[in-house]
Amino acid sequence: MKAARLAGPKHFEIVDAEMPTLVDGQCLVRLERVSVCGSDIRHGYQVHPEEEYPMAIGSPCHELAGVVVESRTDSFREGQRAIVIPQRGAGGLVEYIVSGPERMILLPDHGPLDEWVMCQPSGTVLYSCQQMPNLLGKNVVVLGQGSIGLSFTMITSRCGARSVIGIDLLDNRLEKAREFGATHTVNPERENVEEAVTEITGGEGPDVVVEAAGYPDTFNMAFRLIKQFGTVIVFGIQADDFVPIEHNLLMEKQPRIIPTTGARSGDPTSHIKEIVGLRERGWCDPSGLITHRIGLSQVQEAYDMYEQRLDNVIKVVMDISS
């Protein structure tokens, strides 16, 4: 089967790989659409020691959708479409993948797969939103308006927040934030964020701040912005294991701090199933995240584009067959 892998630092190659072996209780899925995620860039695409190359076939990639071509389980049948959550260490830049039903999400028969695969990242955000307090009439700030931050903007705005303030350095992302439900946007290069948020919230400050950018500055900004006894949702992945914290902010604000990641929740699929159902009934539509559609043969371009934020990219979806 056709596959891609990192042959050297930030260098992909297309290779012929062995077909995966199917066992009882699993499905063989022909992948059709896969997408690049920020965690793929931070964990896999960054430079590794030379002896680690070439890296595992198909990595790094974990947002996948395809069609079941063989099933040895009663949970799925041939011809059904599904999102697949690969096991740790496996990658989705491949034509075929095997999976147990506990890591698969059934998709409707209608609509393009590239749109449905966007339910995977937005589903992980839904899990984080489920950890929040009631948002009706509350003020929310979302730091970072990439695909994850935009998903937070989309969901919190639909949960009845009084204001949803999207913050990002890139104007194209702020424009997209408005489309996804932000009531206000702030670009830190042009405005003082603390002053802007204070004005927007009428001096109250935000009840919830979401850190969806993954930088030390935005991590501490969350604690500067949050109102006393508010809630800080930590989602962004930091590049380093240790991040300096402005301790006085914690003691002054005394926020409730909730680190969230759906993948480590113990149930990697339920929140994605829920967002699929919400999209099917028209409550939300994560497919608006897609800005680029290309083929697997352009995998190098896809990852470079995402890492360097070229061409106003937010989400790149790759067609495995081309």
Buried (B, 14 or more C-beta within 10 A) or exposed (E): BBBBBBEEEBEBEBBEBEEBEBEEEBBBBBBBBBBBBBBBBBBBBEEBEEEEBEBBBBBBBBBBBBBBEBBBBEBBEEEBBBBBBBEEEBBBBBBBBBBBBEBBBBBEEEEBBBBBBBBBBBBBBBBBBBEBEEBEEBBBBBBBBBBBBBBBBBBBBBBEBBBBBBBBBBEBBBBBBBEBBBBBBBBBEEBEBBEBBBEBBEEBBBBBBBBBBBBBEBBBBBBBBBBEEBBBBBBBBBEEEEEEEEEEBBEEBEBBBBEBEBEEBEEBBBBBBBBBEBBBEEEBBBBBBBBBBBEBBBBBBBBBBBBEBEEBBBBBBBBBEE
